[in-house]
Amino acid sequence: MADAKQQIMDQVRQQAAISNARALIEKVNEHCFERCVPKPGTSLSSTESTCYTHCMEKYMASWNIVSRQYLAQIQKGVSGAGAAMGGL
Amino acid sequence: MVAGLNDRDKQELQQFVQSESQKAQIQSAIHSLTDMCFKKCVTGRVASGKLDRYEEPCMQNCVDRYMDANMLVLRHLDQLRASQ
């Protein structure tokens, strides 16, 4: 029955990864569409696509910085802050 | 599927789920912080894929100051409670 346990754990991990990716994609689109496509035309222009690529990279770089900074902060033991952030 | 597990496995699973849900909570905080700080720090035209020399420290400060502000609220609430 060790298999069943492993199966459940894998499933949970997979679901977590999917929902994390989904949240990132949603946010990237939200920000970058706003920035890069101010006036939607009949197709996505090359300027718009280039902007989108840059914007995406920038957003992911930002995510990594925030992640590093935030984890460092909670590890420093800003007591209670971690729990209070949970509602975000 | 869970029904066939022994007590030890069940306990292990419970711990696993708890730690996964904590991880998910942290990740969701990172998502909303990134959202908020990106809006504040990346205001110019998106000209390159890298954060420039203003944007990067701004993102770091944004997280740090958010935590400070968060602490301020907690401390204030604590004071209110104490003065009652």
N, CA and C atoms of all chains as a GROMACS GRO file, in nm:
protein
  516
    1MET      N    1   0.082  -0.121   0.000
    1MET     CA    2   0.000   0.000   0.000
    1MET      C    3   0.085   0.126   0.000
    2ALA      N    4   0.219   0.109   0.002
    2ALA     CA    5   0.308   0.224  -0.004
    2ALA      C    6   0.288   0.299  -0.135
    3ASP      N    7   0.245   0.225  -0.237
    3ASP     CA    8   0.220   0.284  -0.368
    3ASP      C    9   0.110   0.389  -0.362
    4ALA      N   10   0.005   0.356  -0.288
    4ALA     CA   11  -0.108   0.449  -0.278
    4ALA      C   12  -0.064   0.580  -0.217
    5LYS      N   13   0.018   0.570  -0.114
    5LYS     CA   14   0.067   0.691  -0.047
    5LYS      C   15   0.149   0.775  -0.146
    6GLN      N   16   0.240   0.707  -0.215
    6GLN     CA   17   0.324   0.776  -0.312
    6GLN      C   18   0.240   0.843  -0.420
    7GLN      N   19   0.136   0.771  -0.460
    7GLN     CA   20   0.048   0.823  -0.565
    7GLN      C   21  -0.021   0.951  -0.520
    8ILE      N   22  -0.068   0.949  -0.397
    8ILE     CA   23  -0.136   1.067  -0.343
    8ILE      C   24  -0.040   1.185  -0.335
    9MET      N   25   0.081   1.157  -0.287
    9MET     CA   26   0.181   1.263  -0.273
    9MET      C   27   0.216   1.323  -0.409
   10ASP      N   28   0.235   1.236  -0.507
   10ASP     CA   29   0.267   1.286  -0.642
   10ASP      C   30   0.155   1.373  -0.696
   11GLN      N   31   0.033   1.327  -0.671
   11GLN     CA   32  -0.083   1.399  -0.721
   11GLN      C   33  -0.092   1.538  -0.659
   12VAL      N   34  -0.070   1.544  -0.527
   12VAL     CA   35  -0.075   1.672  -0.457
   12VAL      C   36   0.034   1.766  -0.510
   13ARG      N   37   0.154   1.711  -0.526
   13ARG     CA   38   0.264   1.793  -0.578
   13ARG      C   39   0.233   1.846  -0.717
   14GLN      N   40   0.176   1.760  -0.799
   14GLN     CA   41   0.144   1.799  -0.936
   14GLN      C   42   0.039   1.909  -0.938
   15GLN      N   43  -0.063   1.891  -0.856
   15GLN     CA   44  -0.170   1.993  -0.848
   15GLN      C   45  -0.113   2.127  -0.804
   16ALA      N   46  -0.022   2.123  -0.706
   16ALA     CA   47   0.037   2.246  -0.656
   16ALA      C   48   0.117   2.315  -0.767
   17ALA      N   49   0.194   2.235  -0.843
   17ALA     CA   50   0.274   2.292  -0.950
   17ALA      C   51   0.185   2.355  -1.057
   18ILE      N   52   0.076   2.286  -1.088
   18ILE     CA   53  -0.016   2.337  -1.191
   18ILE      C   54  -0.080   2.468  -1.145
   19SER      N   55  -0.124   2.473  -1.022
   19SER     CA   56  -0.192   2.595  -0.978
   19SER      C   57  -0.094   2.710  -0.965
   20ASN      N   58   0.031   2.678  -0.932
   20ASN     CA   59   0.135   2.781  -0.928
   20ASN      C   60   0.162   2.837  -1.068
   21ALA      N   61   0.176   2.749  -1.164
   21ALA     CA   62   0.200   2.791  -1.301
   21ALA      C   63   0.082   2.873  -1.353
   22ARG      N   64  -0.038   2.827  -1.321
   22ARG     CA   65  -0.157   2.896  -1.368
   22ARG      C   66  -0.163   3.039  -1.313
   23ALA      N   67  -0.128   3.053  -1.185
   23ALA     CA   68  -0.130   3.186  -1.122
   23ALA      C   69  -0.028   3.277  -1.189
   24LEU      N   70   0.089   3.221  -1.220
   24LEU     CA   71   0.195   3.301  -1.284
   24LEU      C   72   0.152   3.346  -1.423
   25ILE      N   73   0.097   3.254  -1.500
   25ILE     CA   74   0.053   3.285  -1.636
   25ILE      C   75  -0.054   3.394  -1.634
   26GLU      N   76  -0.147   3.380  -1.541
   26GLU     CA   77  -0.255   3.477  -1.530
   26GLU      C   78  -0.201   3.617  -1.502
   27LYS      N   79  -0.106   3.624  -1.408
   27LYS     CA   80  -0.049   3.753  -1.371
   27LYS      C   81   0.034   3.813  -1.483
   28VAL      N   82   0.114   3.729  -1.549
   28VAL     CA   83   0.194   3.777  -1.661
   28VAL      C   84   0.102   3.838  -1.768
   29ASN      N   85  -0.003   3.767  -1.801
   29ASN     CA   86  -0.095   3.816  -1.903
   29ASN      C   87  -0.161   3.946  -1.860
   30GLU      N   88  -0.201   3.950  -1.736
   30GLU     CA   89  -0.267   4.069  -1.684
   30GLU      C   90  -0.178   4.192  -1.700
   31HIS      N   91  -0.052   4.181  -1.653
   31HIS     CA   92   0.039   4.295  -1.657
   31HIS      C   93   0.084   4.326  -1.798
   32CYS      N   94   0.125   4.224  -1.871
   32CYS     CA   95   0.187   4.247  -2.000
   32CYS      C   96   0.086   4.287  -2.107
   33PHE      N   97  -0.034   4.240  -2.096
   33PHE     CA   98  -0.136   4.281  -2.194
   33PHE      C   99  -0.166   4.429  -2.176
   34GLU      N  100  -0.174   4.468  -2.050
   34GLU     CA  101  -0.198   4.609  -2.017
   34GLU      C  102  -0.085   4.697  -2.070
   35ARG      N  103   0.041   4.650  -2.051
   35ARG     CA  104   0.158   4.728  -2.091
   35ARG      C  105   0.180   4.729  -2.241
   36CYS      N  106   0.172   4.610  -2.298
   36CYS     CA  107   0.223   4.594  -2.434
   36CYS      C  108   0.116   4.609  -2.542
   37VAL      N  109  -0.009   4.590  -2.505
   37VAL     CA  110  -0.115   4.603  -2.606
   37VAL      C  111  -0.216   4.709  -2.561
   38PRO      N  112  -0.173   4.836  -2.568
   38PRO     CA  113  -0.263   4.941  -2.520
   38PRO      C  114  -0.385   4.959  -2.612
   39LYS      N  115  -0.362   4.944  -2.742
   39LYS     CA  116  -0.473   4.955  -2.837
   39LYS      C  117  -0.474   4.834  -2.929
   40PRO      N  118  -0.554   4.734  -2.897
   40PRO     CA  119  -0.552   4.610  -2.975
   40PRO      C  120  -0.590   4.633  -3.122
   41GLY      N  121  -0.503   4.587  -3.211
   41GLY     CA  122  -0.531   4.599  -3.353
   41GLY      C  123  -0.585   4.470  -3.409
   42THR      N  124  -0.577   4.453  -3.540
   42THR     CA  125  -0.632   4.332  -3.603
   42THR      C  126  -0.542   4.212  -3.580
   43SER      N  127  -0.414   4.237  -3.549
   43SER     CA  128  -0.325   4.126  -3.513
   43SER      C  129  -0.220   4.177  -3.416
   44LEU      N  130  -0.148   4.084  -3.355
   44LEU     CA  131  -0.043   4.123  -3.262
   44LEU      C  132   0.079   4.168  -3.343
   45SER      N  133   0.116   4.294  -3.332
   45SER     CA  134   0.228   4.344  -3.412
   45SER      C  135   0.359   4.291  -3.358
   46SER      N  136   0.466   4.306  -3.436
   46SER     CA  137   0.596   4.254  -3.391
   46SER      C  138   0.646   4.334  -3.272
   47THR      N  139   0.614   4.463  -3.269
   47THR     CA  140   0.653   4.544  -3.153
   47THR      C  141   0.584   4.490  -3.028
   48GLU      N  142   0.458   4.458  -3.045
   48GLU     CA  143   0.382   4.406  -2.931
   48GLU      C  144   0.436   4.271  -2.884
   49SER      N  145   0.470   4.185  -2.977
   49SER     CA  146   0.524   4.054  -2.937
   49SER      C  147   0.658   4.068  -2.868
   50THR      N  148   0.743   4.156  -2.920
   50THR     CA  149   0.873   4.178  -2.857
   50THR      C  150   0.854   4.230  -2.716
   51CYS      N  151   0.766   4.328  -2.704
   51CYS     CA  152   0.736   4.384  -2.572
   51CYS      C  153   0.688   4.274  -2.478
   52TYR      N  154   0.602   4.187  -2.530
   52TYR     CA  155   0.548   4.078  -2.450
   52TYR      C  156   0.658   3.985  -2.399
   53THR      N  157   0.751   3.951  -2.488
   53THR     CA  158   0.862   3.863  -2.448
   53THR      C  159   0.944   3.926  -2.336
   54HIS      N  160   0.978   4.055  -2.356
   54HIS     CA  161   1.055   4.126  -2.254
   54HIS      C  162   0.978   4.134  -2.123
   55CYS      N  163   0.852   4.167  -2.136
   55CYS     CA  164   0.767   4.184  -2.018
   55CYS      C  165   0.758   4.054  -1.938
   56MET      N  166   0.743   3.945  -2.011
   56MET     CA  167   0.734   3.814  -1.948
   56MET      C  168   0.861   3.781  -1.870
   57GLU      N  169   0.976   3.807  -1.937
   57GLU     CA  170   1.104   3.781  -1.870
   57GLU      C  171   1.120   3.869  -1.747
   58LYS      N  172   1.078   3.993  -1.761
   58LYS     CA  173   1.088   4.086  -1.651
   58LYS      C  174   1.000   4.042  -1.534
   59TYR      N  175   0.882   3.997  -1.567
   59TYR     CA  176   0.791   3.956  -1.461
   59TYR      C  177   0.844   3.834  -1.386
   60MET      N  178   0.899   3.741  -1.462
   60MET     CA  179   0.952   3.620  -1.397
   60MET      C  180   1.076   3.652  -1.315
   61ALA      N  181   1.159   3.746  -1.365
   61ALA     CA  182   1.275   3.790  -1.287
   61ALA      C  183   1.226   3.854  -1.157
   62SER      N  184   1.121   3.932  -1.168
   62SER     CA  185   1.064   3.996  -1.049
   62SER      C  186   1.012   3.892  -0.950
   63TRP      N  187   0.947   3.791  -1.003
   63TRP     CA  188   0.894   3.684  -0.918
   63TRP      C  189   1.006   3.618  -0.839
   64ASN      N  190   1.118   3.594  -0.908
   64ASN     CA  191   1.232   3.530  -0.841
   64ASN      C  192   1.291   3.618  -0.733
   65ILE      N  193   1.300   3.748  -0.760
   65ILE     CA  194   1.354   3.840  -0.661
   65ILE      C  195   1.262   3.845  -0.538
   66VAL      N  196   1.134   3.859  -0.564
   66VAL     CA  197   1.038   3.866  -0.454
   66VAL      C  198   1.042   3.737  -0.372
   67SER      N  199   1.049   3.626  -0.441
   67SER     CA  200   1.054   3.497  -0.374
   67SER      C  201   1.174   3.488  -0.282
   68ARG      N  202   1.291   3.527  -0.334
   68ARG     CA  203   1.414   3.522  -0.255
   68ARG      C  204   1.404   3.614  -0.133
   69GLN      N  205   1.358   3.735  -0.161
   69GLN     CA  206   1.350   3.837  -0.057
   69GLN      C  207   1.249   3.798   0.052
   70TYR      N  208   1.137   3.749   0.008
   70TYR     CA  209   1.030   3.713   0.101
   70TYR      C  210   1.071   3.595   0.189
   71LEU      N  211   1.130   3.494   0.125
   71LEU     CA  212   1.175   3.378   0.202
   71LEU      C  213   1.281   3.416   0.302
   72ALA      N  214   1.373   3.505   0.260
   72ALA     CA  215   1.478   3.552   0.352
   72ALA      C  216   1.414   3.621   0.471
   73GLN      N  217   1.311   3.700   0.443
   73GLN     CA  218   1.242   3.772   0.550
   73GLN      C  219   1.174   3.678   0.649
   74ILE      N  220   1.102   3.578   0.596
   74ILE     CA  221   1.035   3.490   0.692
   74ILE      C  222   1.132   3.401   0.767
   75GLN      N  223   1.246   3.372   0.702
   75GLN     CA  224   1.345   3.291   0.773
   75GLN      C  225   1.414   3.371   0.882
   76LYS      N  226   1.421   3.503   0.858
   76LYS     CA  227   1.481   3.590   0.959
   76LYS      C  228   1.395   3.590   1.086
   77GLY      N  229   1.274   3.539   1.073
   77GLY     CA  230   1.189   3.525   1.189
   77GLY      C  231   1.108   3.649   1.219
   78VAL      N  232   1.056   3.712   1.115
   78VAL     CA  233   0.961   3.820   1.137
   78VAL      C  234   0.835   3.752   1.190
   79SER      N  235   0.830   3.741   1.320
   79SER     CA  236   0.729   3.655   1.381
   79SER      C  237   0.588   3.705   1.354
   80GLY      N  238   0.503   3.610   1.321
   80GLY     CA  239   0.364   3.644   1.297
   80GLY      C  240   0.338   3.696   1.157
   81ALA      N  241   0.441   3.749   1.092
   81ALA     CA  242   0.420   3.807   0.960
   81ALA      C  243   0.379   3.701   0.859
   82GLY      N  244   0.439   3.585   0.869
   82GLY     CA  245   0.406   3.478   0.777
   82GLY      C  246   0.260   3.441   0.784
   83ALA      N  247   0.210   3.431   0.906
   83ALA     CA  248   0.070   3.394   0.925
   83ALA      C  249  -0.021   3.506   0.875
   84ALA      N  250   0.020   3.631   0.901
   84ALA     CA  251  -0.064   3.743   0.862
   84ALA      C  252  -0.070   3.758   0.711
   85MET      N  253   0.036   3.713   0.642
   85MET     CA  254   0.039   3.722   0.497
   85MET      C  255  -0.051   3.618   0.433
   86GLY      N  256  -0.088   3.518   0.511
   86GLY     CA  257  -0.166   3.408   0.456
   86GLY      C  258  -0.297   3.453   0.394
   87GLY      N  259  -0.352   3.562   0.445
   87GLY     CA  260  -0.480   3.608   0.395
   87GLY      C  261  -0.472   3.677   0.260
   88LEU      N  262  -0.350   3.704   0.213
   88LEU     CA  263  -0.335   3.776   0.088
   88LEU      C  264  -0.388   3.701  -0.032
   89MET      N  265  -0.888   0.535  -0.179
   89MET     CA  266  -0.744   0.508  -0.181
   89MET      C  267  -0.685   0.523  -0.040
   90VAL      N  268  -0.734   0.623   0.033
   90VAL     CA  269  -0.680   0.649   0.167
   90VAL      C  270  -0.718   0.538   0.264
   91ALA      N  271  -0.832   0.475   0.240
   91ALA     CA  272  -0.885   0.373   0.330
   91ALA      C  273  -0.788   0.256   0.349
   92GLY      N  274  -0.712   0.225   0.247
   92GLY     CA  275  -0.623   0.110   0.253
   92GLY      C  276  -0.490   0.138   0.320
   93LEU      N  277  -0.470   0.258   0.368
   93LEU     CA  278  -0.341   0.294   0.428
   93LEU      C  279  -0.337   0.260   0.576
   94ASN      N  280  -0.217   0.224   0.624
   94ASN     CA  281  -0.205   0.201   0.767
   94ASN      C  282  -0.186   0.333   0.841
   95ASP      N  283  -0.187   0.328   0.973
   95ASP     CA  284  -0.184   0.451   1.053
   95ASP      C  285  -0.058   0.534   1.031
   96ARG      N  286   0.052   0.464   1.016
   96ARG     CA  287   0.179   0.535   1.000
   96ARG      C  288   0.178   0.615   0.869
   97ASP      N  289   0.130   0.549   0.762
   97ASP     CA  290   0.122   0.616   0.633
   97ASP      C  291   0.026   0.735   0.638
   98LYS      N  292  -0.085   0.714   0.707
   98LYS     CA  293  -0.184   0.821   0.718
   98LYS      C  294  -0.124   0.943   0.787
   99GLN      N  295  -0.049   0.915   0.892
   99GLN     CA  296   0.013   1.026   0.966
   99GLN      C  297   0.115   1.099   0.878
  100GLU      N  298   0.191   1.018   0.806
  100GLU     CA  299   0.291   1.077   0.718
  100GLU      C  300   0.226   1.164   0.611
  101LEU      N  301   0.113   1.114   0.559
  101LEU     CA  302   0.040   1.190   0.458
  101LEU      C  303  -0.013   1.321   0.514
  102GLN      N  304  -0.062   1.313   0.635
  102GLN     CA  305  -0.117   1.432   0.698
  102GLN      C  306  -0.010   1.540   0.711
  103GLN      N  307   0.109   1.496   0.754
  103GLN     CA  308   0.220   1.590   0.766
  103GLN      C  309   0.259   1.648   0.630
  104PHE      N  310   0.259   1.561   0.532
  104PHE     CA  311   0.294   1.602   0.396
  104PHE      C  312   0.197   1.708   0.344
  105VAL      N  313   0.069   1.682   0.363
  105VAL     CA  314  -0.034   1.777   0.315
  105VAL      C  315  -0.022   1.910   0.387
  106GLN      N  316   0.007   1.902   0.516
  106GLN     CA  317   0.023   2.024   0.594
  106GLN      C  318   0.138   2.109   0.540
  107SER      N  319   0.250   2.044   0.513
  107SER     CA  320   0.365   2.121   0.465
  107SER      C  321   0.341   2.171   0.323
  108GLU      N  322   0.271   2.092   0.242
  108GLU     CA  323   0.238   2.137   0.106
  108GLU      C  324   0.146   2.258   0.110
  109SER      N  325   0.052   2.258   0.203
  109SER     CA  326  -0.042   2.369   0.207
  109SER      C  327   0.026   2.496   0.260
  110GLN      N  328   0.125   2.476   0.346
  110GLN     CA  329   0.204   2.591   0.390
  110GLN      C  330   0.284   2.648   0.272
  111LYS      N  331   0.341   2.557   0.194
  111LYS     CA  332   0.415   2.600   0.076
  111LYS      C  333   0.325   2.678  -0.020
  112ALA      N  334   0.203   2.626  -0.038
  112ALA     CA  335   0.110   2.692  -0.129
  112ALA      C  336   0.074   2.831  -0.080
  113GLN      N  337   0.062   2.843   0.052
  113GLN     CA  338   0.029   2.972   0.112
  113GLN      C  339   0.141   3.074   0.087
  114ILE      N  340   0.265   3.028   0.106
  114ILE     CA  341   0.380   3.114   0.081
  114ILE      C  342   0.386   3.155  -0.066
  115GLN      N  343   0.362   3.057  -0.153
  115GLN     CA  344   0.366   3.086  -0.295
  115GLN      C  345   0.260   3.187  -0.334
  116SER      N  346   0.144   3.176  -0.274
  116SER     CA  347   0.039   3.270  -0.309
  116SER      C  348   0.072   3.410  -0.258
  117ALA      N  349   0.140   3.417  -0.145
  117ALA     CA  350   0.186   3.548  -0.096
  117ALA      C  351   0.289   3.608  -0.192
  118ILE      N  352   0.379   3.522  -0.245
  118ILE     CA  353   0.479   3.569  -0.340
  118ILE      C  354   0.412   3.620  -0.467
  119HIS      N  355   0.308   3.551  -0.510
  119HIS     CA  356   0.235   3.597  -0.629
  119HIS      C  357   0.175   3.735  -0.608
  120SER      N  358   0.110   3.755  -0.493
  120SER     CA  359   0.046   3.886  -0.476
  120SER      C  360   0.148   3.996  -0.451
  121LEU      N  361   0.260   3.962  -0.386
  121LEU     CA  362   0.366   4.062  -0.368
  121LEU      C  363   0.428   4.101  -0.502
  122THR      N  364   0.454   4.002  -0.586
  122THR     CA  365   0.510   4.031  -0.717
  122THR      C  366   0.415   4.121  -0.796
  123ASP      N  367   0.288   4.088  -0.791
  123ASP     CA  368   0.185   4.165  -0.859
  123ASP      C  369   0.191   4.312  -0.815
  124MET      N  370   0.189   4.329  -0.684
  124MET     CA  371   0.185   4.463  -0.625
  124MET      C  372   0.313   4.541  -0.656
  125CYS      N  373   0.429   4.476  -0.635
  125CYS     CA  374   0.556   4.546  -0.649
  125CYS      C  375   0.592   4.572  -0.794
  126PHE      N  376   0.552   4.484  -0.883
  126PHE     CA  377   0.576   4.505  -1.026
  126PHE      C  378   0.506   4.632  -1.070
  127LYS      N  379   0.384   4.650  -1.021
  127LYS     CA  380   0.306   4.768  -1.054
  127LYS      C  381   0.377   4.895  -1.007
  128LYS      N  382   0.438   4.887  -0.889
  128LYS     CA  383   0.504   5.004  -0.832
  128LYS      C  384   0.641   5.029  -0.893
  129CYS      N  385   0.714   4.923  -0.924
  129CYS     CA  386   0.855   4.938  -0.959
  129CYS      C  387   0.882   4.941  -1.108
  130VAL      N  388   0.801   4.873  -1.186
  130VAL     CA  389   0.826   4.868  -1.329
  130VAL      C  390   0.724   4.958  -1.398
  131THR      N  391   0.759   5.086  -1.404
  131THR     CA  392   0.661   5.183  -1.452
  131THR      C  393   0.693   5.234  -1.592
  132GLY      N  394   0.821   5.223  -1.632
  132GLY     CA  395   0.860   5.275  -1.763
  132GLY      C  396   0.821   5.182  -1.877
  133ARG      N  397   0.868   5.215  -1.996
  133ARG     CA  398   0.843   5.131  -2.112
  133ARG      C  399   0.920   4.999  -2.093
  134VAL      N  400   0.860   4.889  -2.132
  134VAL     CA  401   0.927   4.759  -2.119
  134VAL      C  402   1.024   4.744  -2.236
  135ALA      N  403   1.152   4.780  -2.210
  135ALA     CA  404   1.247   4.784  -2.320
  135ALA      C  405   1.338   4.662  -2.324
  136SER      N  406   1.356   4.595  -2.211
  136SER     CA  407   1.438   4.474  -2.213
  136SER      C  408   1.382   4.371  -2.117
  137GLY      N  409   1.432   4.250  -2.126
  137GLY     CA  410   1.380   4.142  -2.043
  137GLY      C  411   1.438   4.142  -1.903
  138LYS      N  412   1.543   4.223  -1.885
  138LYS     CA  413   1.606   4.227  -1.752
  138LYS      C  414   1.556   4.347  -1.674
  139LEU      N  415   1.556   4.334  -1.543
  139LEU     CA  416   1.520   4.447  -1.459
  139LEU      C  417   1.637   4.545  -1.458
  140ASP      N  418   1.610   4.674  -1.471
  140ASP     CA  419   1.721   4.768  -1.474
  140ASP      C  420   1.769   4.800  -1.332
  141ARG      N  421   1.868   4.890  -1.322
  141ARG     CA  422   1.933   4.910  -1.191
  141ARG      C  423   1.845   4.983  -1.092
  142TYR      N  424   1.733   5.039  -1.139
  142TYR     CA  425   1.638   5.097  -1.044
  142TYR      C  426   1.533   4.995  -1.004
  143GLU      N  427   1.491   4.920  -1.101
  143GLU     CA  428   1.381   4.827  -1.079
  143GLU      C  429   1.416   4.715  -0.980
  144GLU      N  430   1.538   4.662  -0.995
  144GLU     CA  431   1.574   4.548  -0.910
  144GLU      C  432   1.577   4.585  -0.760
  145PRO      N  433   1.651   4.692  -0.723
  145PRO     CA  434   1.647   4.729  -0.580
  145PRO      C  435   1.507   4.770  -0.535
  146CYS      N  436   1.430   4.829  -0.626
  146CYS     CA  437   1.294   4.869  -0.592
  146CYS      C  438   1.210   4.747  -0.554
  147MET      N  439   1.225   4.638  -0.631
  147MET     CA  440   1.150   4.516  -0.600
  147MET      C  441   1.189   4.462  -0.462
  148GLN      N  442   1.320   4.466  -0.434
  148GLN     CA  443   1.367   4.417  -0.304
  148GLN      C  444   1.314   4.504  -0.190
  149ASN      N  445   1.325   4.636  -0.210
  149ASN     CA  446   1.275   4.727  -0.107
  149ASN      C  447   1.125   4.711  -0.087
  150CYS      N  448   1.057   4.689  -0.196
  150CYS     CA  449   0.911   4.675  -0.191
  150CYS      C  450   0.871   4.560  -0.098
  151VAL      N  451   0.940   4.448  -0.112
  151VAL     CA  452   0.910   4.333  -0.025
  151VAL      C  453   0.944   4.366   0.121
  152ASP      N  454   1.062   4.423   0.141
  152ASP     CA  455   1.106   4.455   0.277
  152ASP      C  456   1.013   4.554   0.344
  153ARG      N  457   0.975   4.660   0.269
  153ARG     CA  458   0.888   4.761   0.330
  153ARG      C  459   0.747   4.706   0.354
  154TYR      N  460   0.704   4.616   0.268
  154TYR     CA  461   0.572   4.555   0.290
  154TYR      C  462   0.573   4.478   0.422
  155MET      N  463   0.682   4.407   0.445
  155MET     CA  464   0.693   4.331   0.570
  155MET      C  465   0.698   4.425   0.690
  156ASP      N  466   0.771   4.536   0.676
  156ASP     CA  467   0.776   4.636   0.784
  156ASP      C  468   0.636   4.688   0.814
  157ALA      N  469   0.566   4.724   0.707
  157ALA     CA  470   0.432   4.780   0.723
  157ALA      C  471   0.339   4.679   0.788
  158ASN      N  472   0.355   4.555   0.746
  158ASN     CA  473   0.276   4.446   0.803
  158ASN      C  474   0.300   4.434   0.953
  159MET      N  475   0.428   4.443   0.989
  159MET     CA  476   0.465   4.435   1.131
  159MET      C  477   0.407   4.551   1.210
  160LEU      N  478   0.406   4.668   1.145
  160LEU     CA  479   0.354   4.788   1.208
  160LEU      C  480   0.207   4.768   1.247
  161VAL      N  481   0.132   4.711   1.156
  161VAL     CA  482  -0.010   4.685   1.181
  161VAL      C  483  -0.026   4.589   1.298
  162LEU      N  484   0.054   4.482   1.295
  162LEU     CA  485   0.045   4.383   1.402
  162LEU      C  486   0.080   4.444   1.536
  163ARG      N  487   0.187   4.527   1.535
  163ARG     CA  488   0.228   4.588   1.661
  163ARG      C  489   0.122   4.685   1.713
  164HIS      N  490   0.064   4.759   1.619
  164HIS     CA  491  -0.040   4.854   1.658
  164HIS      C  492  -0.160   4.783   1.719
  165LEU      N  493  -0.200   4.675   1.655
  165LEU     CA  494  -0.312   4.598   1.707
  165LEU      C  495  -0.282   4.543   1.845
  166ASP      N  496  -0.157   4.502   1.862
  166ASP     CA  497  -0.113   4.449   1.989
  166ASP      C  498  -0.124   4.556   2.098
  167GLN      N  499  -0.084   4.678   2.060
  167GLN     CA  500  -0.092   4.790   2.154
  167GLN      C  501  -0.237   4.820   2.192
  168LEU      N  502  -0.323   4.818   2.092
  168LEU     CA  503  -0.465   4.842   2.117
  168LEU      C  504  -0.521   4.742   2.216
  169ARG      N  505  -0.481   4.618   2.194
  169ARG     CA  506  -0.529   4.510   2.280
  169ARG      C  507  -0.477   4.529   2.423
  170ALA      N  508  -0.350   4.570   2.432
  170ALA     CA  509  -0.287   4.586   2.563
  170ALA      C  510  -0.348   4.702   2.642
  171SER      N  511  -0.390   4.807   2.570
  171SER     CA  512  -0.439   4.926   2.638
  171SER      C  513  -0.584   4.913   2.682
  172GLN      N  514  -0.645   4.803   2.648
  172GLN     CA  515  -0.787   4.786   2.684
  172GLN      C  516  -0.806   4.749   2.829
   0.00000   0.00000   0.00000
